[in-house]
Amino acid sequence: MMESKRTDWMSLAGTFLSVVAVISILVVLLRSAFPIFSPARHLSRFIESYGNIGQGTSALLWGQRYLDLIAEAFLVLASAACCVALLKPSKSAEEKE
């Protein structure tokens, strides 16, 4: 039998996007100077701290509490759904027929 050769557009698009991603990564890696074999240079002081940062950070975290609670609720519901999916009994071969 002779099968007709149709262009699978999803495979073609996936291949094109993969090539673009590989080329982009290579361009970034080759243009940037990464010190691979040299020791890392770092500053002894990473940030400048002025004023009372602890109270400012605490006020931000406690003032925006609703964002934290929404994210936690989403994670709890997602983990419960995953547990239910894992514990779902599978159908035997007799039930499938």
Secondary structure, 3 states (H helix, E strand, C coil): CCCCCCCCHHHHHHHHHHHHHHHHHHHHHHHCCCCCCCCCCCCCCCCCCCCCHHHHHHHHHHHCHHHHHHHHHHHHHHHHHHHHHHHCCCCCHHHHC
